[in-house]
Amino acid sequence: MTMPKHDALLRLPQVLTLVPVSRASWYAGIKVGRYPQQVQLGPRTVAWRRSDIERLIDSLGQEVAHGQ
């Protein structure tokens, strides 16, 4: 899958300001498929696509709106 040129990459602290969960909850959510997978930037460096995080926020908003 190719990343659009305008799609920014967010590091974990930036992601957690947008999705206010703990670091442990974030990684647990990735493991079960609730949150998007990271993009590997280096051996010990990961980030998330802004578009994936925005889709996640939209879907969480829809869950709240529909009482799920």
PDB file of N, CA, C and O in Angstrom:
ATOM      1  N   MET A   1       0.855  -1.180   0.000  1.00  0.00           N
ATOM      2  CA  MET A   1       0.000   0.000   0.000  1.00  0.00           C
ATOM      3  C   MET A   1       0.898   1.240   0.000  1.00  0.00           C
ATOM      4  O   MET A   1       1.807   1.349   0.823  1.00  0.00           O
ATOM      5  N   THR A   2       0.649   2.156  -0.905  1.00  0.00           N
ATOM      6  CA  THR A   2       1.441   3.376  -0.951  1.00  0.00           C
ATOM      7  C   THR A   2       0.748   4.474  -0.167  1.00  0.00           C
ATOM      8  O   THR A   2      -0.480   4.532  -0.094  1.00  0.00           O
ATOM      9  N   MET A   3       1.550   5.331   0.408  1.00  0.00           N
ATOM     10  CA  MET A   3       1.032   6.425   1.212  1.00  0.00           C
ATOM     11  C   MET A   3       0.895   7.671   0.338  1.00  0.00           C
ATOM     12  O   MET A   3       1.825   8.017  -0.390  1.00  0.00           O
ATOM     13  N   PRO A   4      -0.257   8.351   0.400  1.00  0.00           N
ATOM     14  CA  PRO A   4      -0.388   9.589  -0.370  1.00  0.00           C
ATOM     15  C   PRO A   4       0.694  10.584   0.044  1.00  0.00           C
ATOM     16  O   PRO A   4       1.099  10.610   1.207  1.00  0.00           O
ATOM     17  N   LYS A   5       1.158  11.390  -0.883  1.00  0.00           N
ATOM     18  CA  LYS A   5       2.235  12.332  -0.603  1.00  0.00           C
ATOM     19  C   LYS A   5       1.866  13.355   0.461  1.00  0.00           C
ATOM     20  O   LYS A   5       2.740  13.830   1.185  1.00  0.00           O
ATOM     21  N   HIS A   6       0.602  13.700   0.567  1.00  0.00           N
ATOM     22  CA  HIS A   6       0.175  14.723   1.528  1.00  0.00           C
ATOM     23  C   HIS A   6      -0.136  14.148   2.909  1.00  0.00           C
ATOM     24  O   HIS A   6      -0.481  14.902   3.818  1.00  0.00           O
ATOM     25  N   ASP A   7      -0.023  12.839   3.085  1.00  0.00           N
ATOM     26  CA  ASP A   7      -0.366  12.192   4.346  1.00  0.00           C
ATOM     27  C   ASP A   7       0.800  12.294   5.320  1.00  0.00           C
ATOM     28  O   ASP A   7       1.856  11.701   5.100  1.00  0.00           O
ATOM     29  N   ALA A   8       0.604  13.045   6.394  1.00  0.00           N
ATOM     30  CA  ALA A   8       1.645  13.225   7.393  1.00  0.00           C
ATOM     31  C   ALA A   8       1.767  11.985   8.270  1.00  0.00           C
ATOM     32  O   ALA A   8       0.824  11.203   8.399  1.00  0.00           O
ATOM     33  N   LEU A   9       2.930  11.820   8.864  1.00  0.00           N
ATOM     34  CA  LEU A   9       3.150  10.746   9.812  1.00  0.00           C
ATOM     35  C   LEU A   9       3.178  11.342  11.216  1.00  0.00           C
ATOM     36  O   LEU A   9       3.803  12.376  11.451  1.00  0.00           O
ATOM     37  N   LEU A  10       2.497  10.681  12.137  1.00  0.00           N
ATOM     38  CA  LEU A  10       2.426  11.148  13.518  1.00  0.00           C
ATOM     39  C   LEU A  10       3.150  10.172  14.423  1.00  0.00           C
ATOM     40  O   LEU A  10       2.997   8.958  14.281  1.00  0.00           O
ATOM     41  N   ARG A  11       3.929  10.687  15.343  1.00  0.00           N
ATOM     42  CA  ARG A  11       4.575   9.850  16.353  1.00  0.00           C
ATOM     43  C   ARG A  11       3.581   9.620  17.488  1.00  0.00           C
ATOM     44  O   ARG A  11       2.557  10.297  17.573  1.00  0.00           O
ATOM     45  N   LEU A  12       3.886   8.674  18.346  1.00  0.00           N
ATOM     46  CA  LEU A  12       2.941   8.260  19.384  1.00  0.00           C
ATOM     47  C   LEU A  12       2.466   9.412  20.279  1.00  0.00           C
ATOM     48  O   LEU A  12       1.265   9.493  20.537  1.00  0.00           O
ATOM     49  N   PRO A  13       3.332  10.303  20.767  1.00  0.00           N
ATOM     50  CA  PRO A  13       2.813  11.394  21.605  1.00  0.00           C
ATOM     51  C   PRO A  13       1.757  12.248  20.891  1.00  0.00           C
ATOM     52  O   PRO A  13       0.796  12.702  21.511  1.00  0.00           O
ATOM     53  N   GLN A  14       1.944  12.461  19.586  1.00  0.00           N
ATOM     54  CA  GLN A  14       0.961  13.224  18.811  1.00  0.00           C
ATOM     55  C   GLN A  14      -0.346  12.454  18.692  1.00  0.00           C
ATOM     56  O   GLN A  14      -1.427  13.029  18.814  1.00  0.00           O
ATOM     57  N   VAL A  15      -0.242  11.151  18.454  1.00  0.00           N
ATOM     58  CA  VAL A  15      -1.436  10.311  18.326  1.00  0.00           C
ATOM     59  C   VAL A  15      -2.233  10.329  19.627  1.00  0.00           C
ATOM     60  O   VAL A  15      -3.458  10.444  19.616  1.00  0.00           O
ATOM     61  N   LEU A  16      -1.521  10.215  20.747  1.00  0.00           N
ATOM     62  CA  LEU A  16      -2.206  10.135  22.042  1.00  0.00           C
ATOM     63  C   LEU A  16      -2.829  11.455  22.471  1.00  0.00           C
ATOM     64  O   LEU A  16      -3.676  11.470  23.365  1.00  0.00           O
ATOM     65  N   THR A  17      -2.429  12.571  21.851  1.00  0.00           N
ATOM     66  CA  THR A  17      -3.134  13.823  22.124  1.00  0.00           C
ATOM     67  C   THR A  17      -4.464  13.858  21.375  1.00  0.00           C
ATOM     68  O   THR A  17      -5.410  14.516  21.808  1.00  0.00           O
ATOM     69  N   LEU A  18      -4.533  13.145  20.247  1.00  0.00           N
ATOM     70  CA  LEU A  18      -5.763  13.095  19.457  1.00  0.00           C
ATOM     71  C   LEU A  18      -6.713  11.991  19.927  1.00  0.00           C
ATOM     72  O   LEU A  18      -7.933  12.144  19.865  1.00  0.00           O
ATOM     73  N   VAL A  19      -6.147  10.891  20.392  1.00  0.00           N
ATOM     74  CA  VAL A  19      -6.921   9.754  20.893  1.00  0.00           C
ATOM     75  C   VAL A  19      -6.474   9.556  22.345  1.00  0.00           C
ATOM     76  O   VAL A  19      -5.487   8.864  22.598  1.00  0.00           O
ATOM     77  N   PRO A  20      -7.182  10.149  23.288  1.00  0.00           N
ATOM     78  CA  PRO A  20      -6.707  10.181  24.682  1.00  0.00           C
ATOM     79  C   PRO A  20      -6.869   8.846  25.417  1.00  0.00           C
ATOM     80  O   PRO A  20      -7.794   8.663  26.209  1.00  0.00           O
ATOM     81  N   VAL A  21      -5.960   7.933  25.138  1.00  0.00           N
ATOM     82  CA  VAL A  21      -5.879   6.663  25.853  1.00  0.00           C
ATOM     83  C   VAL A  21      -4.435   6.516  26.323  1.00  0.00           C
ATOM     84  O   VAL A  21      -3.555   7.251  25.875  1.00  0.00           O
ATOM     85  N   SER A  22      -4.196   5.581  27.213  1.00  0.00           N
ATOM     86  CA  SER A  22      -2.830   5.345  27.678  1.00  0.00           C
ATOM     87  C   SER A  22      -2.020   4.654  26.586  1.00  0.00           C
ATOM     88  O   SER A  22      -2.566   4.087  25.640  1.00  0.00           O
ATOM     89  N   ARG A  23      -0.726   4.720  26.745  1.00  0.00           N
ATOM     90  CA  ARG A  23       0.183   4.053  25.807  1.00  0.00           C
ATOM     91  C   ARG A  23      -0.114   2.554  25.761  1.00  0.00           C
ATOM     92  O   ARG A  23      -0.171   1.955  24.687  1.00  0.00           O
ATOM     93  N   ALA A  24      -0.304   1.956  26.944  1.00  0.00           N
ATOM     94  CA  ALA A  24      -0.582   0.513  27.012  1.00  0.00           C
ATOM     95  C   ALA A  24      -1.910   0.183  26.324  1.00  0.00           C
ATOM     96  O   ALA A  24      -2.004  -0.812  25.604  1.00  0.00           O
ATOM     97  N   SER A  25      -2.931   1.010  26.542  1.00  0.00           N
ATOM     98  CA  SER A  25      -4.233   0.783  25.895  1.00  0.00           C
ATOM     99  C   SER A  25      -4.119   0.930  24.385  1.00  0.00           C
ATOM    100  O   SER A  25      -4.760   0.190  23.638  1.00  0.00           O
ATOM    101  N   TRP A  26      -3.312   1.874  23.934  1.00  0.00           N
ATOM    102  CA  TRP A  26      -3.116   2.077  22.499  1.00  0.00           C
ATOM    103  C   TRP A  26      -2.529   0.818  21.849  1.00  0.00           C
ATOM    104  O   TRP A  26      -3.039   0.333  20.839  1.00  0.00           O
ATOM    105  N   TYR A  27      -1.451   0.299  22.444  1.00  0.00           N
ATOM    106  CA  TYR A  27      -0.817  -0.887  21.864  1.00  0.00           C
ATOM    107  C   TYR A  27      -1.700  -2.125  21.992  1.00  0.00           C
ATOM    108  O   TYR A  27      -1.675  -2.991  21.118  1.00  0.00           O
ATOM    109  N   ALA A  28      -2.482  -2.221  23.070  1.00  0.00           N
ATOM    110  CA  ALA A  28      -3.433  -3.333  23.198  1.00  0.00           C
ATOM    111  C   ALA A  28      -4.503  -3.223  22.108  1.00  0.00           C
ATOM    112  O   ALA A  28      -4.927  -4.234  21.547  1.00  0.00           O
ATOM    113  N   GLY A  29      -4.938  -1.998  21.810  1.00  0.00           N
ATOM    114  CA  GLY A  29      -5.925  -1.774  20.761  1.00  0.00           C
ATOM    115  C   GLY A  29      -5.399  -2.139  19.382  1.00  0.00           C
ATOM    116  O   GLY A  29      -6.145  -2.641  18.541  1.00  0.00           O
ATOM    117  N   ILE A  30      -4.121  -1.888  19.149  1.00  0.00           N
ATOM    118  CA  ILE A  30      -3.505  -2.283  17.876  1.00  0.00           C
ATOM    119  C   ILE A  30      -3.513  -3.802  17.763  1.00  0.00           C
ATOM    120  O   ILE A  30      -3.837  -4.359  16.714  1.00  0.00           O
ATOM    121  N   LYS A  31      -3.155  -4.456  18.853  1.00  0.00           N
ATOM    122  CA  LYS A  31      -3.059  -5.921  18.855  1.00  0.00           C
ATOM    123  C   LYS A  31      -4.391  -6.581  18.518  1.00  0.00           C
ATOM    124  O   LYS A  31      -4.412  -7.602  17.831  1.00  0.00           O
ATOM    125  N   VAL A  32      -5.509  -6.015  18.992  1.00  0.00           N
ATOM    126  CA  VAL A  32      -6.822  -6.609  18.727  1.00  0.00           C
ATOM    127  C   VAL A  32      -7.491  -6.032  17.477  1.00  0.00           C
ATOM    128  O   VAL A  32      -8.585  -6.459  17.110  1.00  0.00           O
ATOM    129  N   GLY A  33      -6.837  -5.062  16.820  1.00  0.00           N
ATOM    130  CA  GLY A  33      -7.377  -4.517  15.583  1.00  0.00           C
ATOM    131  C   GLY A  33      -8.290  -3.315  15.742  1.00  0.00           C
ATOM    132  O   GLY A  33      -8.895  -2.872  14.766  1.00  0.00           O
ATOM    133  N   ARG A  34      -8.403  -2.781  16.942  1.00  0.00           N
ATOM    134  CA  ARG A  34      -9.251  -1.598  17.159  1.00  0.00           C
ATOM    135  C   ARG A  34      -8.586  -0.326  16.630  1.00  0.00           C
ATOM    136  O   ARG A  34      -9.263   0.565  16.119  1.00  0.00           O
ATOM    137  N   TYR A  35      -7.265  -0.244  16.754  1.00  0.00           N
ATOM    138  CA  TYR A  35      -6.513   0.929  16.319  1.00  0.00           C
ATOM    139  C   TYR A  35      -5.620   0.554  15.143  1.00  0.00           C
ATOM    140  O   TYR A  35      -5.261  -0.614  14.991  1.00  0.00           O
ATOM    141  N   PRO A  36      -5.253   1.531  14.304  1.00  0.00           N
ATOM    142  CA  PRO A  36      -4.470   1.236  13.100  1.00  0.00           C
ATOM    143  C   PRO A  36      -3.037   0.794  13.409  1.00  0.00           C
ATOM    144  O   PRO A  36      -2.448   1.174  14.421  1.00  0.00           O
ATOM    145  N   GLN A  37      -2.505  -0.015  12.508  1.00  0.00           N
ATOM    146  CA  GLN A  37      -1.119  -0.475  12.612  1.00  0.00           C
ATOM    147  C   GLN A  37      -0.159   0.690  12.355  1.00  0.00           C
ATOM    148  O   GLN A  37      -0.479   1.630  11.628  1.00  0.00           O
ATOM    149  N   GLN A  38       0.989   0.606  12.953  1.00  0.00           N
ATOM    150  CA  GLN A  38       2.014   1.623  12.765  1.00  0.00           C
ATOM    151  C   GLN A  38       2.786   1.383  11.472  1.00  0.00           C
ATOM    152  O   GLN A  38       2.718   0.307  10.877  1.00  0.00           O
ATOM    153  N   VAL A  39       3.521   2.410  11.053  1.00  0.00           N
ATOM    154  CA  VAL A  39       4.425   2.347   9.906  1.00  0.00           C
ATOM    155  C   VAL A  39       5.837   2.317  10.484  1.00  0.00           C
ATOM    156  O   VAL A  39       6.209   3.186  11.272  1.00  0.00           O
ATOM    157  N   GLN A  40       6.611   1.330  10.096  1.00  0.00           N
ATOM    158  CA  GLN A  40       7.975   1.197  10.601  1.00  0.00           C
ATOM    159  C   GLN A  40       8.877   2.180   9.861  1.00  0.00           C
ATOM    160  O   GLN A  40       9.000   2.105   8.638  1.00  0.00           O
ATOM    161  N   LEU A  41       9.509   3.100  10.586  1.00  0.00           N
ATOM    162  CA  LEU A  41      10.407   4.077   9.972  1.00  0.00           C
ATOM    163  C   LEU A  41      11.867   3.686  10.108  1.00  0.00           C
ATOM    164  O   LEU A  41      12.710   4.109   9.317  1.00  0.00           O
ATOM    165  N   GLY A  42      12.153   2.894  11.092  1.00  0.00           N
ATOM    166  CA  GLY A  42      13.515   2.440  11.349  1.00  0.00           C
ATOM    167  C   GLY A  42      13.453   1.271  12.308  1.00  0.00           C
ATOM    168  O   GLY A  42      12.363   0.811  12.647  1.00  0.00           O
ATOM    169  N   PRO A  43      14.609   0.776  12.758  1.00  0.00           N
ATOM    170  CA  PRO A  43      14.613  -0.390  13.639  1.00  0.00           C
ATOM    171  C   PRO A  43      13.829  -0.173  14.937  1.00  0.00           C
ATOM    172  O   PRO A  43      13.223  -1.112  15.455  1.00  0.00           O
ATOM    173  N   ARG A  44      13.835   1.044  15.463  1.00  0.00           N
ATOM    174  CA  ARG A  44      13.131   1.319  16.715  1.00  0.00           C
ATOM    175  C   ARG A  44      12.240   2.555  16.608  1.00  0.00           C
ATOM    176  O   ARG A  44      11.947   3.198  17.616  1.00  0.00           O
ATOM    177  N   THR A  45      11.818   2.880  15.417  1.00  0.00           N
ATOM    178  CA  THR A  45      11.025   4.090  15.196  1.00  0.00           C
ATOM    179  C   THR A  45       9.778   3.757  14.396  1.00  0.00           C
ATOM    180  O   THR A  45       9.850   3.176  13.313  1.00  0.00           O
ATOM    181  N   VAL A  46       8.628   4.138  14.953  1.00  0.00           N
ATOM    182  CA  VAL A  46       7.352   3.924  14.268  1.00  0.00           C
ATOM    183  C   VAL A  46       6.546   5.214  14.264  1.00  0.00           C
ATOM    184  O   VAL A  46       6.800   6.129  15.048  1.00  0.00           O
ATOM    185  N   ALA A  47       5.577   5.267  13.374  1.00  0.00           N
ATOM    186  CA  ALA A  47       4.667   6.406  13.289  1.00  0.00           C
ATOM    187  C   ALA A  47       3.340   5.883  12.737  1.00  0.00           C
ATOM    188  O   ALA A  47       3.236   4.727  12.326  1.00  0.00           O
ATOM    189  N   TRP A  48       2.333   6.753  12.735  1.00  0.00           N
ATOM    190  CA  TRP A  48       1.023   6.400  12.195  1.00  0.00           C
ATOM    191  C   TRP A  48       0.633   7.439  11.161  1.00  0.00           C
ATOM    192  O   TRP A  48       0.945   8.623  11.296  1.00  0.00           O
ATOM    193  N   ARG A  49      -0.056   6.975  10.123  1.00  0.00           N
ATOM    194  CA  ARG A  49      -0.543   7.894   9.087  1.00  0.00           C
ATOM    195  C   ARG A  49      -1.657   8.766   9.669  1.00  0.00           C
ATOM    196  O   ARG A  49      -2.572   8.268  10.325  1.00  0.00           O
ATOM    197  N   ARG A  50      -1.563  10.068   9.419  1.00  0.00           N
ATOM    198  CA  ARG A  50      -2.595  10.988   9.899  1.00  0.00           C
ATOM    199  C   ARG A  50      -3.972  10.565   9.375  1.00  0.00           C
ATOM    200  O   ARG A  50      -4.959  10.642  10.106  1.00  0.00           O
ATOM    201  N   SER A  51      -4.043  10.126   8.135  1.00  0.00           N
ATOM    202  CA  SER A  51      -5.337   9.729   7.558  1.00  0.00           C
ATOM    203  C   SER A  51      -5.932   8.537   8.314  1.00  0.00           C
ATOM    204  O   SER A  51      -7.149   8.471   8.493  1.00  0.00           O
ATOM    205  N   ASP A  52      -5.091   7.592   8.760  1.00  0.00           N
ATOM    206  CA  ASP A  52      -5.592   6.456   9.544  1.00  0.00           C
ATOM    207  C   ASP A  52      -6.142   6.922  10.882  1.00  0.00           C
ATOM    208  O   ASP A  52      -7.178   6.438  11.337  1.00  0.00           O
ATOM    209  N   ILE A  53      -5.446   7.863  11.509  1.00  0.00           N
ATOM    210  CA  ILE A  53      -5.896   8.379  12.811  1.00  0.00           C
ATOM    211  C   ILE A  53      -7.187   9.171  12.641  1.00  0.00           C
ATOM    212  O   ILE A  53      -8.087   9.067  13.474  1.00  0.00           O
ATOM    213  N   GLU A  54      -7.290   9.956  11.581  1.00  0.00           N
ATOM    214  CA  GLU A  54      -8.522  10.717  11.333  1.00  0.00           C
ATOM    215  C   GLU A  54      -9.700   9.777  11.084  1.00  0.00           C
ATOM    216  O   GLU A  54     -10.803  10.033  11.567  1.00  0.00           O
ATOM    217  N   ARG A  55      -9.483   8.690  10.335  1.00  0.00           N
ATOM    218  CA  ARG A  55     -10.551   7.701  10.122  1.00  0.00           C
ATOM    219  C   ARG A  55     -10.960   7.051  11.437  1.00  0.00           C
ATOM    220  O   ARG A  55     -12.145   6.819  11.680  1.00  0.00           O
ATOM    221  N   LEU A  56      -9.981   6.759  12.282  1.00  0.00           N
ATOM    222  CA  LEU A  56     -10.270   6.179  13.588  1.00  0.00           C
ATOM    223  C   LEU A  56     -11.133   7.124  14.414  1.00  0.00           C
ATOM    224  O   LEU A  56     -12.128   6.701  15.002  1.00  0.00           O
ATOM    225  N   ILE A  57     -10.764   8.389  14.463  1.00  0.00           N
ATOM    226  CA  ILE A  57     -11.522   9.375  15.233  1.00  0.00           C
ATOM    227  C   ILE A  57     -12.940   9.483  14.694  1.00  0.00           C
ATOM    228  O   ILE A  57     -13.892   9.550  15.471  1.00  0.00           O
ATOM    229  N   ASP A  58     -13.095   9.501  13.371  1.00  0.00           N
ATOM    230  CA  ASP A  58     -14.429   9.544  12.763  1.00  0.00           C
ATOM    231  C   ASP A  58     -15.246   8.320  13.150  1.00  0.00           C
ATOM    232  O   ASP A  58     -16.427   8.442  13.474  1.00  0.00           O
ATOM    233  N   SER A  59     -14.628   7.137  13.119  1.00  0.00           N
ATOM    234  CA  SER A  59     -15.364   5.911  13.446  1.00  0.00           C
ATOM    235  C   SER A  59     -15.735   5.880  14.925  1.00  0.00           C
ATOM    236  O   SER A  59     -16.817   5.412  15.279  1.00  0.00           O
ATOM    237  N   LEU A  60     -14.856   6.369  15.789  1.00  0.00           N
ATOM    238  CA  LEU A  60     -15.180   6.415  17.217  1.00  0.00           C
ATOM    239  C   LEU A  60     -16.321   7.394  17.469  1.00  0.00           C
ATOM    240  O   LEU A  60     -17.178   7.146  18.317  1.00  0.00           O
ATOM    241  N   GLY A  61     -16.335   8.499  16.738  1.00  0.00           N
ATOM    242  CA  GLY A  61     -17.419   9.463  16.853  1.00  0.00           C
ATOM    243  C   GLY A  61     -18.752   8.862  16.409  1.00  0.00           C
ATOM    244  O   GLY A  61     -19.792   9.137  17.008  1.00  0.00           O
ATOM    245  N   GLN A  62     -18.719   8.048  15.366  1.00  0.00           N
ATOM    246  CA  GLN A  62     -19.945   7.395  14.891  1.00  0.00           C
ATOM    247  C   GLN A  62     -20.425   6.373  15.902  1.00  0.00           C
ATOM    248  O   GLN A  62     -21.631   6.221  16.093  1.00  0.00           O
ATOM    249  N   GLU A  63     -19.501   5.657  16.563  1.00  0.00           N
ATOM    250  CA  GLU A  63     -19.906   4.694  17.594  1.00  0.00           C
ATOM    251  C   GLU A  63     -20.624   5.404  18.730  1.00  0.00           C
ATOM    252  O   GLU A  63     -21.643   4.924  19.226  1.00  0.00           O
ATOM    253  N   VAL A  64     -20.092   6.545  19.141  1.00  0.00           N
ATOM    254  CA  VAL A  64     -20.716   7.315  20.217  1.00  0.00           C
ATOM    255  C   VAL A  64     -22.080   7.823  19.780  1.00  0.00           C
ATOM    256  O   VAL A  64     -23.038   7.782  20.552  1.00  0.00           O
ATOM    257  N   ALA A  65     -22.172   8.302  18.545  1.00  0.00           N
ATOM    258  CA  ALA A  65     -23.433   8.832  18.042  1.00  0.00           C
ATOM    259  C   ALA A  65     -24.515   7.756  17.953  1.00  0.00           C
ATOM    260  O   ALA A  65     -25.701   8.041  18.118  1.00  0.00           O
ATOM    261  N   HIS A  66     -24.093   6.516  17.689  1.00  0.00           N
ATOM    262  CA  HIS A  66     -25.061   5.433  17.565  1.00  0.00           C
ATOM    263  C   HIS A  66     -25.200   4.637  18.844  1.00  0.00           C
ATOM    264  O   HIS A  66     -25.856   3.595  18.850  1.00  0.00           O
ATOM    265  N   GLY A  67     -24.598   5.101  19.931  1.00  0.00           N
ATOM    266  CA  GLY A  67     -24.764   4.451  21.221  1.00  0.00           C
ATOM    267  C   GLY A  67     -24.091   3.117  21.356  1.00  0.00           C
ATOM    268  O   GLY A  67     -24.548   2.275  22.129  1.00  0.00           O
ATOM    269  N   GLN A  68     -23.018   2.893  20.631  1.00  0.00           N
ATOM    270  CA  GLN A  68     -22.305   1.602  20.696  1.00  0.00           C
ATOM    271  C   GLN A  68     -21.226   1.644  21.743  1.00  0.00           C
ATOM    272  O   GLN A  68     -20.521   0.655  21.944  1.00  0.00           O
TER     273      GLN A  68
END
